[in-house]
Amino acid sequence: MSIHMSETIQEERLRWVLPVAEGELRLCDVAMICPYGKRTLGQWVAAYRSGGAVALIPRSTRPRTSPNETPIHIKERVV
């Protein structure tokens, strides 16, 4: 028996989500052996059902703007 290691985060998530999404196992059963939380698994299953495997690709959590950034007029005054 060979053990397949996931190469991407998406593959790892699919490994845990597919048995639940396809009705082979219940979420609570998978959650007992999965290293991730039941709530996280539930979110992944919901994302997979609404958007397919693409929805399991992690998104950046980096902020798009900096609300505490010094205003430009103050920066210009300092310079």
CYANA upper distance limits for C-alpha pairs under 8 A (distance plus 0.5 A):
  6 SER  CA     11 GLU  CA      6.00
  6 SER  CA     12 GLU  CA      5.76
  7 GLU  CA     11 GLU  CA      7.16
  7 GLU  CA     12 GLU  CA      8.11
  8 THR  CA     12 GLU  CA      6.95
  9 ILE  CA     13 ARG  CA      6.73
  9 ILE  CA     57 ILE  CA      7.48
  9 ILE  CA     58 PRO  CA      7.82
 10 GLN  CA     14 LEU  CA      6.61
 10 GLN  CA     53 ALA  CA      7.97
 10 GLN  CA     56 LEU  CA      5.94
 10 GLN  CA     57 ILE  CA      5.63
 10 GLN  CA     58 PRO  CA      7.85
 11 GLU  CA     15 ARG  CA      6.63
 12 GLU  CA     16 TRP  CA      7.39
 13 ARG  CA     17 VAL  CA      6.59
 13 ARG  CA     44 TRP  CA      7.82
 13 ARG  CA     56 LEU  CA      7.18
 14 LEU  CA     18 LEU  CA      6.12
 14 LEU  CA     53 ALA  CA      7.64
 14 LEU  CA     56 LEU  CA      7.95
 15 ARG  CA     19 PRO  CA      8.23
 16 TRP  CA     20 VAL  CA      8.05
 16 TRP  CA     30 VAL  CA      7.77
 16 TRP  CA     34 CYS  CA      7.84
 16 TRP  CA     41 LEU  CA      8.10
 17 VAL  CA     21 ALA  CA      6.52
 17 VAL  CA     41 LEU  CA      7.49
 17 VAL  CA     44 TRP  CA      7.21
 17 VAL  CA     45 VAL  CA      6.08
 17 VAL  CA     48 TYR  CA      8.17
 18 LEU  CA     22 GLU  CA      6.33
 19 PRO  CA     23 GLY  CA      6.71
 19 PRO  CA     24 GLU  CA      5.54
 19 PRO  CA     25 LEU  CA      6.01
 20 VAL  CA     24 GLU  CA      6.50
 20 VAL  CA     25 LEU  CA      5.60
 20 VAL  CA     26 ARG  CA      6.16
 20 VAL  CA     27 LEU  CA      6.29
 20 VAL  CA     30 VAL  CA      8.14
 20 VAL  CA     45 VAL  CA      7.78
 21 ALA  CA     45 VAL  CA      6.80
 21 ALA  CA     48 TYR  CA      8.29
 21 ALA  CA     49 ARG  CA      7.65
 25 LEU  CA     29 ASP  CA      7.19
 25 LEU  CA     30 VAL  CA      7.39
 26 ARG  CA     30 VAL  CA      6.98
 27 LEU  CA     31 ALA  CA      6.56
 27 LEU  CA     38 LYS  CA      7.91
 27 LEU  CA     41 LEU  CA      7.97
 27 LEU  CA     42 GLY  CA      7.73
 28 CYS  CA     32 MET  CA      7.00
 28 CYS  CA     38 LYS  CA      7.47
 29 ASP  CA     33 ILE  CA      7.83
 30 VAL  CA     34 CYS  CA      6.44
 31 ALA  CA     35 PRO  CA      8.25
 31 ALA  CA     36 TYR  CA      7.69
 31 ALA  CA     37 GLY  CA      6.99
 31 ALA  CA     38 LYS  CA      5.65
 31 ALA  CA     41 LEU  CA      7.71
 36 TYR  CA     40 THR  CA      7.04
 36 TYR  CA     41 LEU  CA      7.39
 37 GLY  CA     41 LEU  CA      6.79
 38 LYS  CA     42 GLY  CA      6.62
 39 ARG  CA     43 GLN  CA      6.78
 40 THR  CA     44 TRP  CA      6.73
 41 LEU  CA     45 VAL  CA      6.62
 42 GLY  CA     46 ALA  CA      6.67
 43 GLN  CA     47 ALA  CA      6.61
 44 TRP  CA     48 TYR  CA      6.54
 44 TRP  CA     56 LEU  CA      7.15
 45 VAL  CA     49 ARG  CA      6.63
 46 ALA  CA     50 SER  CA      6.75
 47 ALA  CA     51 GLY  CA      6.32
 47 ALA  CA     52 GLY  CA      7.62
 47 ALA  CA     55 ALA  CA      6.13
 47 ALA  CA     56 LEU  CA      7.27
 48 TYR  CA     52 GLY  CA      4.87
 48 TYR  CA     53 ALA  CA      6.24
 48 TYR  CA     54 VAL  CA      8.22
 48 TYR  CA     55 ALA  CA      6.31
 48 TYR  CA     56 LEU  CA      6.99
 50 SER  CA     55 ALA  CA      8.32
 51 GLY  CA     55 ALA  CA      5.56
 52 GLY  CA     56 LEU  CA      8.08
 53 ALA  CA     57 ILE  CA      8.00
 70 THR  CA     74 ILE  CA      7.31
 70 THR  CA     75 LYS  CA      7.34
 71 PRO  CA     75 LYS  CA      7.04
 72 ILE  CA     76 GLU  CA      6.60
 73 HIS  CA     77 ARG  CA      6.71
 74 ILE  CA     78 VAL  CA      6.76
 75 LYS  CA     79 VAL  CA      6.81
